[in-house]
């Protein structure tokens, strides 16, 4: 980070030290004492702070949106660790932008509080019920919306949902807390708020509506009808590559002279596309680069199929072949050519262009972003939770390719590589640590599939009728046998020769 200051004395990050930060570090120009809340955000991870919180911070830097500050929240015990770190530093975050040729840093201040993490979520419910909260947003991962994988409808059988049904005033889930808060707002006459999903799901606002309304309907159909009629759930697409924070990221903050316990590194690219459907108002995010459109679906399809799907195309082979980061995968001759062929020939033809971006250009942009050597994004992080990511990001392209008669051999090979990965060892014999909420089940099926590839496809929650599609099922079996007989590199090389 040649262009960042080399500091030897570390400065604690908090309101009192903002004006003493190194000159190279941008910081809030606004008076944080003037900020009042308008948003509760559930799931204050790195992505939220580098993306949605940054957009709001940029508005505040322009003298806008002082009544839209963020209150952070979480519903799992592991959120307590992040809360503790951020409260010590007055909810400030150091964002370090890593471009291949340069690096810049900025402290953002759009978040002003973080609610306690507690059983029953009383503090969260109480805060969301107050009239100043007009948006409740969330990033809780793609697999966190209680979707039945077979029907794509709401799953009422999950133990957490059953708990919330029986304990509506002391729920366990974020959705139960939202329902409880909306019940209080209806009773007090405060009115609805907008529920804004910021996770990588096709039709994420529709999915969030389904979860909240369906949960409410289990215990209070009248409330469910009120929520459905009055609250808004805009669909949105969010995009920026934001790695997890570890020792390297902490060291970058220290290099700046800042003792930030939770800094965030990120690429220079950001995109946020939303439907303009906010029942209680919203910040003017369009003034700082967000896009409002009625065609979010086209943007999210392009991003989910090519970028998120592409991540699986390279991360799964990367794990099996002991390639540690996404940038390293793009420097690996076979993996990088594998991505290019699959993206250009099997995914992009199924994706419509969006305003100002042809699909071929988007593939090139993604290749450039994945190749950024400054972004230390591990293959393990990207390959995590394949049981949510493959059905969401890869398998839809296989289904559509079968329907339209376009090539699917590379995508089928990705699925075979996933089965190989879930066996739990790499090609060099090292162990792959469990990396999926359903790892034990996946591991059992992967071991069975070594002798009988069809055993993997019997997981109908992922593949459904695809197990009976000869072009996919036969190809899957052929690739998996080749992987086990000759190795994944040989399988990828064979595909590249076609």
C-alpha positions as CSV (number, residue, x, y, z in Angstrom):
1,X,0.0,0.0,0.0
2,X,2.6,2.5,-1.2
3,X,0.3,5.5,-1.2
4,X,-0.9,5.0,2.4
5,X,0.8,6.7,5.3
6,X,3.4,4.7,7.3
7,X,2.4,5.3,10.9
8,X,4.2,3.9,14.0
9,X,1.8,5.2,16.7
10,X,-1.6,3.7,16.7
11,X,-4.6,5.9,17.3
12,X,-7.8,4.5,18.8
13,X,-10.8,5.1,16.4
14,X,-13.6,7.1,18.0
15,X,-15.4,10.4,17.7
16,X,-12.8,12.2,19.8
17,X,-9.9,11.2,17.5
18,X,-11.6,11.9,14.1
19,X,-9.8,15.2,13.7
20,X,-6.5,13.7,14.5
21,X,-6.5,10.9,11.9
22,X,-3.7,10.8,9.4
23,X,-4.2,13.4,6.7
24,X,-4.5,10.8,4.0
25,X,-7.5,9.3,5.6
26,X,-10.9,10.8,4.6
27,X,-13.3,11.2,7.5
28,X,-16.9,12.5,8.2
29,X,-17.3,16.2,7.4
30,X,-20.6,16.3,9.1
31,X,-21.4,16.7,12.8
32,X,-22.3,13.2,14.0
33,X,-24.1,14.7,17.0
34,X,-26.7,16.0,14.6
35,X,-27.5,12.5,13.2
36,X,-30.8,10.9,14.2
37,X,-31.9,7.3,13.3
38,X,-34.1,6.3,10.4
39,X,-32.9,2.8,9.6
40,X,-32.4,-0.4,11.6
41,X,-30.0,-2.7,9.8
42,X,-30.0,-6.4,10.9
43,X,-26.7,-8.2,10.1
44,X,-23.9,-5.7,10.4
45,X,-21.2,-7.5,8.5
46,X,-18.4,-6.2,6.3
47,X,-20.6,-6.1,3.2
48,X,-23.2,-3.8,4.8
49,X,-20.5,-1.4,6.1
50,X,-18.7,-1.2,2.7
51,X,-21.9,-0.9,0.7
52,X,-25.2,0.4,2.1
53,X,-23.6,2.2,5.0
54,X,-21.1,3.8,2.6
55,X,-23.9,5.1,0.3
56,X,-25.6,6.8,3.2
57,X,-22.3,8.2,4.5
58,X,-21.7,9.8,1.1
59,X,-25.1,11.5,1.3
60,X,-24.3,12.8,4.7
61,X,-21.0,14.1,3.3
62,X,-23.1,16.2,0.9
63,X,-25.2,17.6,3.8
64,X,-28.2,15.3,3.3
65,X,-30.0,12.5,5.1
66,X,-29.0,13.5,8.7
67,X,-32.3,11.9,9.9
68,X,-31.6,8.5,8.3
69,X,-28.7,7.3,10.4
70,X,-28.3,3.5,10.9
71,X,-28.9,1.6,14.1
72,X,-27.2,-1.8,13.9
73,X,-28.8,-5.0,15.1
74,X,-28.3,-8.8,15.1
75,X,-30.2,-11.8,16.3
76,X,-27.5,-14.4,16.7
77,X,-25.0,-14.6,19.6
78,X,-22.0,-14.2,17.2
79,X,-23.3,-10.7,16.4
80,X,-22.4,-9.7,19.9
81,X,-18.7,-9.7,19.1
82,X,-19.2,-7.2,16.3
83,X,-21.4,-5.1,18.5
84,X,-18.7,-4.9,21.2
85,X,-16.0,-3.9,18.7
86,X,-18.1,-1.2,17.0
87,X,-19.5,0.4,20.2
88,X,-16.0,0.9,21.6
89,X,-15.2,3.0,18.5
90,X,-18.5,4.9,18.4
91,X,-19.7,2.7,15.4
92,X,-17.1,4.2,13.1
93,X,-15.6,1.9,10.4
94,X,-12.4,2.3,8.4
95,X,-13.0,1.4,4.8
96,X,-9.8,0.6,2.8
97,X,-10.4,0.5,-1.0
98,X,-7.9,-1.8,-2.7
99,X,-7.5,-1.0,-6.4
100,X,-4.7,-2.9,-8.2
101,X,-2.7,0.3,-8.7
102,X,-3.5,2.2,-5.5
103,X,-5.2,2.2,-2.1
104,X,-7.3,4.8,-0.3
105,X,-8.9,4.9,3.1
106,X,-12.0,6.5,4.6
107,X,-13.7,6.5,8.0
108,X,-17.5,6.4,7.6
109,X,-19.9,7.5,10.3
110,X,-23.4,6.8,9.1
111,X,-24.1,4.2,11.9
112,X,-24.7,5.6,15.3
113,X,-25.7,2.7,17.6
114,X,-25.8,-1.1,17.9
115,X,-28.7,-2.7,19.8
116,X,-28.0,-5.4,22.4
117,X,-28.0,-9.0,21.3
118,X,-30.4,-10.8,23.6
119,X,-32.8,-13.7,23.8
120,X,-36.3,-12.7,22.7
121,X,-35.0,-9.7,20.8
122,X,-36.9,-7.3,23.0
123,X,-34.6,-4.3,22.4
124,X,-34.7,-4.8,18.6
125,X,-38.5,-5.1,18.6
126,X,-38.9,-2.0,20.8
127,X,-36.6,0.1,18.6
128,X,-38.2,-1.0,15.3
129,X,-41.6,-0.1,16.7
130,X,-40.7,3.6,17.2
131,X,-41.9,6.0,14.6
132,X,-38.5,7.4,13.6
133,X,-37.6,4.0,12.0
134,X,-38.9,4.0,8.5
135,X,-36.7,1.3,6.9
136,X,-35.6,-2.0,8.3
137,X,-32.9,-3.5,6.1
138,X,-31.0,-6.8,6.4
139,X,-28.1,-8.8,5.2
140,X,-28.5,-12.3,6.7
141,X,-27.0,-14.5,3.9
142,X,-28.9,-16.2,1.1
143,X,-29.7,-19.3,3.1
144,X,-31.4,-17.4,6.0
145,X,-34.9,-16.9,4.6
146,X,-36.5,-20.2,5.5
147,X,-37.2,-21.2,2.0
148,X,-38.3,-24.7,1.2
149,X,-35.7,-25.8,-1.4
150,X,-38.2,-28.0,-3.2
151,X,-41.1,-25.6,-3.6
152,X,-39.2,-22.3,-3.1
153,X,-42.1,-21.4,-0.8
154,X,-41.9,-20.6,2.9
155,X,-40.8,-23.4,5.2
156,X,-43.0,-23.5,8.4
157,X,-41.3,-26.6,9.7
158,X,-37.9,-25.1,10.7
159,X,-37.4,-25.2,14.5
160,X,-36.7,-21.4,14.6
161,X,-40.0,-20.7,12.8
162,X,-41.9,-23.1,15.1
163,X,-40.4,-21.3,18.1
164,X,-41.5,-17.9,16.7
165,X,-45.0,-19.2,16.0
166,X,-45.3,-20.3,19.7
167,X,-43.5,-17.2,21.1
168,X,-44.5,-14.2,18.9
169,X,-43.5,-11.7,21.6
170,X,-40.1,-13.2,22.2
171,X,-39.0,-14.5,18.7
172,X,-35.7,-16.0,17.8
173,X,-35.4,-14.8,14.2
174,X,-35.1,-11.4,12.6
175,X,-38.4,-12.0,10.8
176,X,-40.2,-12.8,14.0
177,X,-38.8,-9.6,15.5
178,X,-40.0,-7.6,12.4
179,X,-43.5,-9.2,12.8
180,X,-43.6,-8.3,16.5
181,X,-42.5,-4.7,15.8
182,X,-45.1,-4.3,13.1
183,X,-47.8,-5.6,15.4
184,X,-46.9,-2.8,17.9
185,X,-46.8,-0.2,15.2
186,X,-50.3,-1.2,13.9
187,X,-51.7,-1.2,17.4
188,X,-50.2,2.3,18.2
189,X,-51.1,3.8,14.9
190,X,-47.5,4.5,14.0
191,X,-47.9,2.7,10.6
192,X,-45.7,0.5,8.5
193,X,-42.0,0.6,7.5
194,X,-40.2,-0.6,4.4
195,X,-38.4,-4.0,4.7
196,X,-35.3,-3.9,2.5
197,X,-33.4,-7.1,1.7
198,X,-29.8,-6.6,0.7
199,X,-28.9,-10.3,0.2
200,X,-28.1,-12.0,-3.1
201,X,-31.4,-13.6,-3.9
202,X,-33.4,-13.4,-7.1
203,X,-36.4,-11.3,-6.3
204,X,-35.0,-10.6,-2.8
205,X,-37.8,-8.3,-1.8
206,X,-40.4,-10.8,-2.9
207,X,-38.6,-13.5,-0.8
208,X,-38.5,-11.2,2.2
209,X,-42.2,-10.4,1.8
210,X,-43.0,-14.1,1.6
211,X,-41.0,-14.9,4.8
212,X,-42.4,-12.0,6.9
213,X,-46.0,-12.3,5.8
214,X,-46.1,-16.1,6.0
215,X,-44.6,-16.1,9.5
216,X,-47.2,-13.5,10.6
217,X,-50.0,-15.5,9.1
218,X,-49.2,-18.5,11.3
219,X,-50.3,-16.7,14.4
220,X,-52.2,-13.6,13.3
221,X,-53.8,-13.6,9.8
222,X,-55.2,-10.1,10.2
223,X,-51.7,-8.8,11.0
224,X,-50.4,-10.7,8.0
225,X,-53.0,-9.0,5.7
226,X,-52.1,-5.6,7.2
227,X,-48.4,-6.1,6.6
228,X,-49.0,-7.4,3.0
229,X,-51.2,-4.4,2.2
230,X,-49.2,-1.6,3.9
231,X,-45.5,-2.5,4.1
232,X,-43.3,-2.4,1.0
233,X,-40.6,-4.9,0.1
234,X,-38.6,-3.4,-2.8
235,X,-36.4,-5.8,-4.8
236,X,-32.8,-4.8,-5.0
237,X,-29.4,-5.9,-6.3
238,X,-26.3,-5.2,-4.4
239,X,-22.7,-5.7,-5.7
240,X,-19.2,-5.2,-4.4
241,X,-16.5,-7.7,-3.5
242,X,-15.8,-7.4,0.3
243,X,-13.5,-10.0,1.9
244,X,-13.7,-11.1,5.5
245,X,-11.5,-9.3,8.0
246,X,-8.5,-11.1,9.3
247,X,-4.9,-10.3,10.4
248,X,-4.0,-8.9,7.0
249,X,-6.8,-6.4,7.1
250,X,-6.1,-5.4,10.7
251,X,-2.5,-4.8,9.7
252,X,-3.6,-2.5,6.8
253,X,-5.5,-0.4,9.3
254,X,-2.4,-0.3,11.6
255,X,-0.3,0.7,8.7
256,X,-2.6,3.8,8.5
257,X,-2.0,4.4,12.2
258,X,-5.5,3.5,13.1
259,X,-6.4,1.0,15.8
260,X,-9.7,-0.1,14.2
261,X,-10.9,-3.5,15.6
262,X,-13.2,-4.1,12.6
263,X,-11.8,-2.5,9.4
264,X,-13.2,-3.4,6.0
265,X,-11.3,-3.9,2.8
266,X,-13.2,-3.7,-0.5
267,X,-12.8,-3.2,-4.2
268,X,-13.4,0.1,-6.0
269,X,-16.6,-1.2,-7.8
270,X,-20.0,-0.7,-6.2
271,X,-23.5,-1.1,-7.6
272,X,-26.9,-0.8,-5.9
273,X,-30.1,-1.1,-7.9
274,X,-33.5,-0.9,-6.3
275,X,-37.2,-0.6,-7.0
276,X,-38.5,2.8,-5.8
277,X,-41.1,1.4,-3.4
278,X,-40.6,2.8,0.1
279,X,-43.8,3.3,2.0
280,X,-42.3,5.6,4.7
281,X,-39.8,7.5,2.6
282,X,-36.1,6.9,1.9
283,X,-32.8,8.8,1.6
284,X,-31.9,10.2,-1.8
285,X,-29.5,7.4,-2.6
286,X,-29.7,8.2,-6.3
287,X,-27.7,11.3,-5.6
288,X,-24.6,9.2,-4.7
289,X,-24.8,6.6,-7.5
290,X,-27.6,4.1,-6.6
291,X,-30.0,3.2,-9.5
292,X,-33.8,3.1,-9.1
293,X,-35.6,1.1,-11.8
294,X,-38.6,-1.1,-12.4
295,X,-36.3,-3.6,-14.1
296,X,-34.2,-4.8,-11.1
297,X,-34.7,-8.4,-12.3
298,X,-32.4,-7.9,-15.3
299,X,-29.7,-6.4,-13.2
300,X,-29.9,-9.1,-10.6
301,X,-30.0,-11.9,-13.2
302,X,-26.8,-10.6,-14.8
303,X,-25.1,-10.3,-11.5
304,X,-26.3,-13.5,-9.9
305,X,-25.7,-15.7,-12.9
306,X,-22.3,-14.3,-14.0
307,X,-20.7,-12.9,-10.9
308,X,-22.1,-15.1,-8.1
309,X,-22.4,-18.1,-10.4
310,X,-18.9,-17.4,-11.7
311,X,-17.6,-17.3,-8.2
312,X,-18.7,-20.9,-7.8
313,X,-17.2,-21.8,-11.1
314,X,-13.7,-20.9,-9.8
315,X,-14.0,-21.3,-6.0
316,X,-15.0,-24.9,-6.0
317,X,-12.1,-26.0,-8.3
318,X,-9.9,-23.7,-6.3
319,X,-10.7,-25.5,-3.1
320,X,-10.1,-28.9,-4.6
321,X,-6.8,-27.8,-6.2
322,X,-5.5,-26.0,-3.1
323,X,-5.7,-22.5,-4.7
324,X,-6.2,-20.2,-1.8
325,X,-7.7,-17.0,-3.2
326,X,-10.0,-15.9,-6.0
327,X,-7.2,-13.7,-7.5
328,X,-4.9,-16.8,-7.4
329,X,-7.7,-18.8,-9.2
330,X,-7.6,-16.2,-12.0
331,X,-3.9,-16.6,-12.3
332,X,-4.3,-20.4,-12.5
333,X,-4.2,-21.2,-16.2
334,X,-6.9,-23.9,-16.2
335,X,-9.3,-22.3,-13.7
336,X,-9.2,-18.9,-15.4
337,X,-9.8,-20.4,-18.8
338,X,-12.5,-22.6,-17.4
339,X,-14.3,-19.5,-16.0
340,X,-14.0,-17.6,-19.3
341,X,-15.4,-20.5,-21.4
342,X,-18.3,-21.2,-19.1
343,X,-19.2,-17.6,-18.6
344,X,-19.0,-16.7,-22.3
345,X,-20.5,-19.8,-23.8
346,X,-22.9,-21.2,-21.1
347,X,-24.0,-18.3,-18.9
348,X,-23.9,-15.1,-20.8
349,X,-26.1,-16.3,-23.7
350,X,-28.9,-16.8,-21.2
351,X,-28.6,-13.3,-19.7
352,X,-30.2,-10.1,-21.2
353,X,-28.1,-6.9,-21.3
354,X,-29.0,-4.0,-19.0
355,X,-28.8,-0.3,-19.7
356,X,-25.2,0.6,-20.5
357,X,-23.8,-2.9,-20.1
358,X,-23.7,-5.7,-22.7
359,X,-23.3,-9.2,-21.2
360,X,-19.9,-9.7,-22.9
361,X,-18.7,-6.5,-21.4
362,X,-20.0,-7.6,-18.0
363,X,-18.1,-10.9,-18.2
364,X,-14.9,-8.9,-18.9
365,X,-15.6,-6.6,-15.9
366,X,-16.1,-9.6,-13.6
367,X,-12.8,-11.1,-14.9
368,X,-11.0,-7.9,-14.0
369,X,-12.6,-7.7,-10.6
370,X,-11.9,-11.3,-9.7
371,X,-8.3,-10.8,-10.8
372,X,-7.6,-7.9,-8.5
373,X,-4.5,-9.1,-6.5
374,X,-5.1,-6.6,-3.7
375,X,-8.4,-8.2,-2.7
376,X,-7.5,-11.2,-0.5
377,X,-10.8,-13.1,-1.0
378,X,-10.4,-16.7,-0.1
379,X,-11.8,-19.6,-2.1
380,X,-13.1,-21.0,1.2
381,X,-15.2,-17.9,1.9
382,X,-16.6,-17.9,-1.6
383,X,-17.3,-21.6,-1.7
384,X,-19.1,-21.5,1.7
385,X,-22.7,-22.6,1.9
386,X,-22.8,-24.2,-1.5
387,X,-26.2,-25.7,-0.6
388,X,-27.6,-22.2,-0.9
389,X,-25.3,-20.8,-3.6
390,X,-25.5,-23.6,-6.2
391,X,-29.3,-23.7,-6.2
392,X,-29.4,-19.9,-6.3
393,X,-26.5,-19.1,-8.6
394,X,-25.6,-22.1,-10.8
395,X,-28.4,-24.5,-11.2
396,X,-30.8,-21.9,-12.7
397,X,-28.5,-21.6,-15.7
398,X,-28.4,-25.3,-16.1
399,X,-32.2,-25.5,-16.1
400,X,-32.5,-22.6,-18.6
401,X,-29.7,-24.1,-20.8
402,X,-31.6,-27.4,-21.0
403,X,-34.8,-25.6,-21.8
404,X,-33.2,-23.5,-24.6
405,X,-30.8,-26.1,-25.9
406,X,-27.6,-24.2,-25.1
407,X,-24.4,-25.8,-23.8
408,X,-24.3,-26.9,-20.1
409,X,-21.2,-29.2,-20.1
410,X,-19.1,-26.7,-18.1
411,X,-21.9,-26.0,-15.6
412,X,-22.4,-29.7,-15.2
413,X,-18.7,-30.1,-14.5
414,X,-19.0,-27.4,-11.8
415,X,-21.6,-29.5,-10.1
416,X,-19.4,-32.6,-10.3
417,X,-16.6,-30.5,-8.8
418,X,-18.8,-29.5,-5.9
419,X,-19.6,-33.2,-5.2
420,X,-15.9,-33.8,-5.3
421,X,-15.2,-30.9,-2.9
422,X,-17.8,-32.1,-0.4
423,X,-16.0,-35.5,-0.1
424,X,-13.8,-33.5,2.2
425,X,-10.3,-33.8,0.7
426,X,-8.3,-31.9,-1.8
427,X,-6.4,-33.3,-4.7
428,X,-3.2,-33.1,-2.7
429,X,-4.8,-35.2,0.1
430,X,-5.2,-32.3,2.6
431,X,-8.5,-32.1,4.5
432,X,-11.3,-29.6,3.6
433,X,-12.9,-28.4,6.8
434,X,-16.7,-28.4,7.0
435,X,-17.8,-25.4,5.0
436,X,-21.6,-25.6,4.7
437,X,-24.5,-25.7,7.1
438,X,-25.5,-29.0,5.6
439,X,-21.9,-30.4,5.4
440,X,-22.6,-33.7,7.1
441,X,-25.3,-34.6,4.7
442,X,-23.4,-33.4,1.7
443,X,-20.3,-35.4,2.8
444,X,-22.4,-38.6,3.1
445,X,-23.8,-38.1,-0.4
446,X,-20.4,-37.2,-1.9
447,X,-18.9,-40.4,-0.5
448,X,-21.7,-42.4,-2.0
449,X,-21.4,-40.6,-5.3
450,X,-17.8,-41.7,-5.7
451,X,-19.0,-45.1,-6.6
452,X,-22.5,-44.1,-7.7
453,X,-22.7,-40.5,-9.1
454,X,-26.5,-40.7,-9.1
455,X,-26.5,-40.6,-5.3
456,X,-25.5,-37.0,-5.4
457,X,-28.3,-36.1,-7.8
458,X,-30.9,-37.8,-5.5
459,X,-30.7,-34.6,-3.4
460,X,-34.0,-33.4,-4.8
461,X,-33.9,-30.2,-2.7
462,X,-31.2,-29.0,-5.1
463,X,-31.8,-30.8,-8.3
464,X,-35.4,-31.8,-8.5
465,X,-36.3,-33.2,-11.9
466,X,-32.8,-32.5,-13.2
467,X,-31.8,-36.0,-12.0
468,X,-34.0,-37.3,-14.8
469,X,-32.6,-35.1,-17.5
470,X,-30.2,-37.3,-19.5
471,X,-28.1,-34.4,-20.8
472,X,-27.4,-33.2,-17.3
473,X,-27.4,-36.5,-15.3
474,X,-25.3,-38.4,-17.8
475,X,-22.9,-35.6,-18.1
476,X,-22.6,-35.2,-14.3
477,X,-21.8,-38.9,-14.0
478,X,-19.2,-38.8,-16.7
479,X,-17.5,-35.8,-15.2
480,X,-17.5,-37.1,-11.7
481,X,-16.0,-40.4,-12.8
482,X,-13.3,-38.6,-14.7
483,X,-12.5,-36.4,-11.7
484,X,-12.0,-39.4,-9.5
485,X,-10.1,-41.4,-12.1
486,X,-7.8,-38.7,-13.4
487,X,-8.2,-35.6,-11.2
488,X,-10.1,-32.3,-11.5
489,X,-7.3,-30.7,-13.6
490,X,-7.6,-33.4,-16.2
491,X,-11.4,-33.0,-16.3
492,X,-11.2,-29.2,-16.7
493,X,-8.5,-29.7,-19.5
494,X,-10.8,-32.1,-21.2
495,X,-13.7,-29.6,-21.1
496,X,-11.5,-26.8,-22.5
497,X,-10.6,-29.0,-25.5
498,X,-14.3,-29.2,-26.5
